Amino acid sequence: MTADPLSPPPWLTPAAQSLALCLLSNYRRAFGTPLIAGLAADASPLLVTQELFAAELVLLAHDGADPSSDPGPRLIYANRAALRLWQRPWTELVGMPSRLTAEPAERASRRQALLAAQAKEAIAGYSGIRIDSRGRRFAIEAARLWTLRDSSGQPCGQAARFSRWHWL
């Protein structure tokens, strides 16, 4: 089936725009600073969504499934920097169990960080090892993890952002 040429790309759909606003507001709540400096508070949802997708920082989010369950949380968002780093298109990365971003030996420590971020609402300074679609390992440094809450204040997922990483 061919995509409708009039449909927006998946990262610009109304649902993605709503998620972008959720990512921004919950980041500000968690850390007291904007996720993207210089983005006007009254920016349109479409502009916010475009800016998040195009940002240099790596940004991922997953749904609210229990990190200890199987398959655990599934990715619900990845910006362009994340898609490039993991070497996957949106249609492969979004929807994938988020545990698969790390190799099996690293999943327990990743799960512990997610649980800590869930208990504290947010953590800064997380470092860990991840793996791209081709099996290449990389280290992420100084990541921030935070809880996503819906408009009624209920937890609905988690997000992570980082700018520092290197190949191993």
LOGU-621601 format. One record per residue (C-alpha): x, y, z; residue in one letter; residue number from 1. Coordinates in Angstrom, 1 decimal. Example, Ala and Ser with C-alpha at 12.3 -4.5 7.8 and 13.67 -1.06 7.14 Angstrom:
2
<pt u="12.3" v="-4.5" w="7.8" type="A" seq="1"/>
<pt u="13.7" v="-1.1" w="7.1" type="S" seq="2"/>
% end
This chain:
168
<pt u="0.0" v="0.0" w="0.0" type="M" seq="1"/>
<pt u="1.4" v="3.4" w="-0.9" type="T" seq="2"/>
<pt u="1.2" v="6.3" w="1.6" type="A" seq="3"/>
<pt u="-1.2" v="9.0" w="0.8" type="D" seq="4"/>
<pt u="0.9" v="12.0" w="-0.5" type="P" seq="5"/>
<pt u="-1.5" v="14.4" w="1.3" type="L" seq="6"/>
<pt u="-1.0" v="12.7" w="4.7" type="S" seq="7"/>
<pt u="1.6" v="14.3" w="7.0" type="P" seq="8"/>
<pt u="4.6" v="12.2" w="7.9" type="P" seq="9"/>
<pt u="4.1" v="10.2" w="11.1" type="P" seq="10"/>
<pt u="6.1" v="12.6" w="13.2" type="W" seq="11"/>
<pt u="3.7" v="15.5" w="12.2" type="L" seq="12"/>
<pt u="0.3" v="13.8" w="12.7" type="T" seq="13"/>
<pt u="-2.1" v="15.4" w="15.2" type="P" seq="14"/>
<pt u="-1.2" v="12.6" w="17.7" type="A" seq="15"/>
<pt u="2.5" v="13.4" w="17.3" type="A" seq="16"/>
<pt u="1.7" v="17.1" w="17.8" type="Q" seq="17"/>
<pt u="-0.1" v="16.2" w="21.1" type="S" seq="18"/>
<pt u="2.8" v="14.0" w="22.2" type="L" seq="19"/>
<pt u="5.3" v="16.8" w="21.4" type="A" seq="20"/>
<pt u="3.5" v="19.2" w="23.7" type="L" seq="21"/>
<pt u="3.4" v="16.5" w="26.4" type="C" seq="22"/>
<pt u="7.1" v="15.9" w="26.0" type="L" seq="23"/>
<pt u="7.8" v="19.7" w="26.4" type="L" seq="24"/>
<pt u="5.5" v="20.3" w="29.3" type="S" seq="25"/>
<pt u="6.6" v="17.3" w="31.3" type="N" seq="26"/>
<pt u="10.3" v="18.0" w="30.7" type="Y" seq="27"/>
<pt u="9.8" v="21.6" w="32.1" type="R" seq="28"/>
<pt u="7.8" v="20.1" w="35.0" type="R" seq="29"/>
<pt u="10.6" v="17.6" w="35.7" type="A" seq="30"/>
<pt u="13.7" v="19.8" w="35.3" type="F" seq="31"/>
<pt u="12.5" v="23.4" w="35.5" type="G" seq="32"/>
<pt u="14.0" v="24.3" w="32.1" type="T" seq="33"/>
<pt u="12.8" v="24.1" w="28.5" type="P" seq="34"/>
<pt u="13.6" v="21.0" w="26.5" type="L" seq="35"/>
<pt u="14.5" v="23.2" w="23.5" type="I" seq="36"/>
<pt u="15.9" v="26.6" w="24.3" type="A" seq="37"/>
<pt u="14.5" v="29.5" w="22.4" type="G" seq="38"/>
<pt u="11.2" v="27.9" w="21.5" type="L" seq="39"/>
<pt u="8.4" v="30.4" w="22.2" type="A" seq="40"/>
<pt u="5.9" v="29.4" w="24.8" type="A" seq="41"/>
<pt u="3.1" v="30.3" w="22.4" type="D" seq="42"/>
<pt u="4.6" v="28.4" w="19.5" type="A" seq="43"/>
<pt u="2.0" v="26.4" w="17.5" type="S" seq="44"/>
<pt u="1.8" v="22.6" w="18.0" type="P" seq="45"/>
<pt u="3.0" v="22.1" w="14.5" type="L" seq="46"/>
<pt u="6.1" v="24.3" w="15.0" type="L" seq="47"/>
<pt u="6.8" v="22.6" w="18.3" type="V" seq="48"/>
<pt u="6.6" v="19.2" w="16.6" type="T" seq="49"/>
<pt u="8.8" v="20.2" w="13.8" type="Q" seq="50"/>
<pt u="11.4" v="21.7" w="16.2" type="E" seq="51"/>
<pt u="11.5" v="18.6" w="18.4" type="L" seq="52"/>
<pt u="11.9" v="16.3" w="15.4" type="F" seq="53"/>
<pt u="14.7" v="18.4" w="13.9" type="A" seq="54"/>
<pt u="16.5" v="19.0" w="17.2" type="A" seq="55"/>
<pt u="20.2" v="18.0" w="17.4" type="E" seq="56"/>
<pt u="19.6" v="16.2" w="20.7" type="L" seq="57"/>
<pt u="18.5" v="12.6" w="20.7" type="V" seq="58"/>
<pt u="14.9" v="12.3" w="22.0" type="L" seq="59"/>
<pt u="12.9" v="9.0" w="22.5" type="L" seq="60"/>
<pt u="9.7" v="8.2" w="24.4" type="A" seq="61"/>
<pt u="7.9" v="5.0" w="25.3" type="H" seq="62"/>
<pt u="4.4" v="4.2" w="26.5" type="D" seq="63"/>
<pt u="3.5" v="3.5" w="30.1" type="G" seq="64"/>
<pt u="3.9" v="-0.3" w="30.2" type="A" seq="65"/>
<pt u="5.7" v="-1.7" w="33.2" type="D" seq="66"/>
<pt u="9.4" v="-1.9" w="32.4" type="P" seq="67"/>
<pt u="9.5" v="-5.2" w="34.3" type="S" seq="68"/>
<pt u="6.8" v="-6.8" w="32.1" type="S" seq="69"/>
<pt u="7.3" v="-8.6" w="28.7" type="D" seq="70"/>
<pt u="7.6" v="-7.1" w="26.2" type="P" seq="71"/>
<pt u="7.7" v="-3.9" w="28.4" type="G" seq="72"/>
<pt u="7.2" v="-0.4" w="27.1" type="P" seq="73"/>
<pt u="7.1" v="0.3" w="23.3" type="R" seq="74"/>
<pt u="8.6" v="3.3" w="21.7" type="L" seq="75"/>
<pt u="6.0" v="6.0" w="20.8" type="I" seq="76"/>
<pt u="8.4" v="8.7" w="19.7" type="Y" seq="77"/>
<pt u="11.8" v="9.1" w="18.1" type="A" seq="78"/>
<pt u="13.2" v="12.3" w="16.6" type="N" seq="79"/>
<pt u="15.4" v="12.5" w="13.6" type="R" seq="80"/>
<pt u="18.6" v="12.3" w="15.6" type="A" seq="81"/>
<pt u="17.4" v="9.1" w="17.3" type="A" seq="82"/>
<pt u="16.4" v="7.6" w="14.0" type="L" seq="83"/>
<pt u="19.8" v="8.3" w="12.6" type="R" seq="84"/>
<pt u="21.6" v="7.0" w="15.7" type="L" seq="85"/>
<pt u="19.7" v="3.7" w="15.9" type="W" seq="86"/>
<pt u="19.8" v="3.4" w="12.0" type="Q" seq="87"/>
<pt u="16.1" v="2.7" w="11.8" type="R" seq="88"/>
<pt u="13.2" v="4.4" w="10.0" type="P" seq="89"/>
<pt u="10.3" v="5.7" w="12.0" type="W" seq="90"/>
<pt u="8.1" v="2.7" w="11.0" type="T" seq="91"/>
<pt u="10.6" v="0.3" w="12.6" type="E" seq="92"/>
<pt u="11.7" v="2.2" w="15.7" type="L" seq="93"/>
<pt u="8.4" v="3.6" w="16.8" type="V" seq="94"/>
<pt u="6.3" v="0.6" w="18.0" type="G" seq="95"/>
<pt u="9.4" v="-1.5" w="18.9" type="M" seq="96"/>
<pt u="9.8" v="-2.6" w="22.5" type="P" seq="97"/>
<pt u="12.2" v="0.0" w="23.9" type="S" seq="98"/>
<pt u="14.3" v="-2.7" w="25.6" type="R" seq="99"/>
<pt u="15.6" v="-3.6" w="22.1" type="L" seq="100"/>
<pt u="17.5" v="-0.3" w="22.0" type="T" seq="101"/>
<pt u="20.0" v="-2.0" w="24.3" type="A" seq="102"/>
<pt u="21.7" v="-5.4" w="23.9" type="E" seq="103"/>
<pt u="20.6" v="-8.2" w="26.3" type="P" seq="104"/>
<pt u="23.6" v="-7.8" w="28.7" type="A" seq="105"/>
<pt u="22.6" v="-4.1" w="29.2" type="E" seq="106"/>
<pt u="18.9" v="-4.4" w="29.7" type="R" seq="107"/>
<pt u="18.9" v="-5.0" w="33.4" type="A" seq="108"/>
<pt u="20.8" v="-1.8" w="34.2" type="S" seq="109"/>
<pt u="18.5" v="0.1" w="31.7" type="R" seq="110"/>
<pt u="15.4" v="-1.3" w="33.4" type="R" seq="111"/>
<pt u="16.8" v="-0.2" w="36.8" type="Q" seq="112"/>
<pt u="17.3" v="3.4" w="35.5" type="A" seq="113"/>
<pt u="13.8" v="3.5" w="34.1" type="L" seq="114"/>
<pt u="12.4" v="2.3" w="37.4" type="L" seq="115"/>
<pt u="14.5" v="4.9" w="39.3" type="A" seq="116"/>
<pt u="13.2" v="7.7" w="37.0" type="A" seq="117"/>
<pt u="9.7" v="6.4" w="37.5" type="Q" seq="118"/>
<pt u="10.0" v="6.5" w="41.3" type="A" seq="119"/>
<pt u="11.7" v="10.0" w="41.3" type="K" seq="120"/>
<pt u="9.7" v="11.4" w="38.3" type="E" seq="121"/>
<pt u="13.0" v="12.2" w="36.6" type="A" seq="122"/>
<pt u="16.8" v="11.6" w="36.8" type="I" seq="123"/>
<pt u="19.7" v="13.4" w="35.2" type="A" seq="124"/>
<pt u="23.2" v="12.1" w="34.4" type="G" seq="125"/>
<pt u="22.3" v="8.6" w="33.3" type="Y" seq="126"/>
<pt u="24.9" v="6.7" w="31.2" type="S" seq="127"/>
<pt u="24.5" v="3.4" w="29.5" type="G" seq="128"/>
<pt u="25.3" v="1.2" w="26.5" type="I" seq="129"/>
<pt u="23.0" v="0.9" w="23.5" type="R" seq="130"/>
<pt u="23.0" v="-0.9" w="20.2" type="I" seq="131"/>
<pt u="21.9" v="0.2" w="16.7" type="D" seq="132"/>
<pt u="20.1" v="-1.9" w="14.1" type="S" seq="133"/>
<pt u="23.4" v="-3.1" w="12.7" type="R" seq="134"/>
<pt u="24.7" v="-4.3" w="16.0" type="G" seq="135"/>
<pt u="27.1" v="-1.4" w="16.6" type="R" seq="136"/>
<pt u="27.4" v="-0.5" w="20.3" type="R" seq="137"/>
<pt u="27.5" v="3.1" w="21.6" type="F" seq="138"/>
<pt u="27.6" v="4.7" w="25.0" type="A" seq="139"/>
<pt u="25.2" v="7.5" w="25.9" type="I" seq="140"/>
<pt u="26.2" v="10.0" w="28.6" type="E" seq="141"/>
<pt u="24.5" v="12.5" w="30.8" type="A" seq="142"/>
<pt u="21.0" v="11.4" w="29.6" type="A" seq="143"/>
<pt u="17.9" v="12.8" w="31.3" type="R" seq="144"/>
<pt u="14.9" v="10.5" w="31.8" type="L" seq="145"/>
<pt u="11.5" v="11.7" w="32.9" type="W" seq="146"/>
<pt u="8.0" v="10.6" w="33.5" type="T" seq="147"/>
<pt u="5.3" v="11.6" w="31.0" type="L" seq="148"/>
<pt u="1.9" v="12.5" w="32.5" type="R" seq="149"/>
<pt u="-1.3" v="13.0" w="30.6" type="D" seq="150"/>
<pt u="-3.6" v="16.0" w="31.0" type="S" seq="151"/>
<pt u="-5.3" v="14.4" w="34.0" type="S" seq="152"/>
<pt u="-1.9" v="13.9" w="35.7" type="G" seq="153"/>
<pt u="-1.7" v="10.1" w="35.2" type="Q" seq="154"/>
<pt u="1.6" v="8.6" w="34.2" type="P" seq="155"/>
<pt u="1.5" v="7.6" w="30.5" type="C" seq="156"/>
<pt u="5.1" v="6.9" w="29.6" type="G" seq="157"/>
<pt u="8.7" v="8.0" w="29.9" type="Q" seq="158"/>
<pt u="11.1" v="10.0" w="27.8" type="A" seq="159"/>
<pt u="14.8" v="10.3" w="27.4" type="A" seq="160"/>
<pt u="17.1" v="12.9" w="25.9" type="R" seq="161"/>
<pt u="20.8" v="13.1" w="25.5" type="F" seq="162"/>
<pt u="23.3" v="15.0" w="23.4" type="S" seq="163"/>
<pt u="26.5" v="13.1" w="24.3" type="R" seq="164"/>
<pt u="27.3" v="9.7" w="22.9" type="W" seq="165"/>
<pt u="30.2" v="7.8" w="21.3" type="H" seq="166"/>
<pt u="30.8" v="4.6" w="19.4" type="W" seq="167"/>
<pt u="32.4" v="1.7" w="21.3" type="L" seq="168"/>
% end
